[in-house]
């Protein structure tokens, strides 16, 4: 290991927050589902000295690998062990998994529609999945959950519109003014703001916050307000293509910024530490006090699950960068391990997608450190929103049809609003009809309403960081191990799946990027894998890994794996390098994920071991007069 890399690693370990250290040492206290605890030894604290956290991390990968289907390769999907047998082996490998039983209780009590619909949601992170009580009520006997890749089937009756507990309205003005002075806010909005800041451990004394329409709006707001004319650089750390970061980069370039990105080494996609350090560290010591630009840092990759050392934030701050932390991909309670008492970024962005509201809606939050706000410019921006109490929302619908932005938002909540006058008029009639007979006194900004609105946050708070982290660690590492056990028959060990980024690892995130290959070694298109998964009631995502660096010894492999992104709509002919990368399938485990979810994904992927699986699916659906997958 090079000297600079070794010193960075040592510094990083020293700078971990106390909470993160507690989670890292969870296995030492018996709360981490560790596969290498000897079940036959007496379970007494005095009988066995504690190992160090470093030793626990080193041993985790080897012990997990030796516990999950040891010395076994599966070449036929029909030869997979049953879910019951697999779970029995899983609990032997991770005996402390049973300590997370409270998650299963919450899932069965509040999210029982997941079992009712037999649907597996692996296309979201954090607390993005909404509970059944937050769903809009259905008056049809057959119900199937909708997700980003699995819409309500067209043959199902349209859902009856239910009025959300709140709506949003867009606020005029600029970001700087809103952060400094705020504006008129309802009691409801103030309570929600305080609840979120408490949930994220963000101090109101140090930070101001605005609600934004979504994550992309939040990033774009910062880009439009940041003084790139004087602080010229924008440096990002993303191993995947992000719509929000792309929007931020485009806006920053228009404002005079030089956009740069960290790179990730093939084949493990590890962060290129030396290159990132060179971009961050000022070469001219005299100019250290001058601000160099904006450093945008995610705490981990939402696609590959790679986690990045907090040390980079300190290096950036020491060298005159403003720091923006992207916490949108963090799991519930992960901010507890972040330690805002040690690291105080200038900006923090988080997303609450479909968390708040009985008819689930969502938004993003943009936090700015109060001492940083004065450096922002007062340019006009858009994307800041306010939360509308139910009374105002109802009044807007009944009094101002088709004109108020509040009504437009409300109409969009059913998911059936389209461009065009006819669709909108029908939508509004449904809203008005639903409002008939409703007494305004029945819906108010009561404590009960706030409690229902924040139920998702309360559930996560009740579980705590250690329980959620340990559960995710067990599930994601089992899934990685199981996928790597799949090999094509009658080949020289040709693997079915290739995983990008970290594999079995103690501190990896609960997300995985992979591709499926046929027996000839040719990649099956990720969009095809996703759509076939939809047919099996599994929601996956697909994305694009980029900024990949290949050493000279991997140049031949680079020609085989690297591909050009389909970028016809952009017309970005001058950015060939940024268009090169790898399209991948992605799966992410939310805090409610259980063993059945990951086993179901494993069994689905194993079907590709059948060389004719894709063709069989095509003809099966054609014979049933169902729409075939376009890419076939």
Helices and strands as residue ranges (DSSP letters): H 3-14, H 18-24, G 26-29, H 53-67, G 77-79, H 83-93, G 95-100, H 101-110, H 113-117, E 120-121, G 132-134, E 167-170, H 175-181, H 187-199, E 207-212, H 215-225, E 233-237, H 243-254, E 258-261, E 264-265, E 270-271, H 273-280, G 285-287, E 293-298, H 311-318, E 321-326, H 335-338, E 347-356, E 361-369, H 370-373, E 384-388, H 390-399, H 405-412, H 421-435, G 440-442, H 447-453, H 455-463, H 465-483, E 497-500, E 511-517, E 523-524, H 526-535, E 538-539, E 541-546, E 548-549, G 552-554, H 555-561, E 563-564, G 577-579, E 580-588, H 595-606, G 607-609, H 613-623
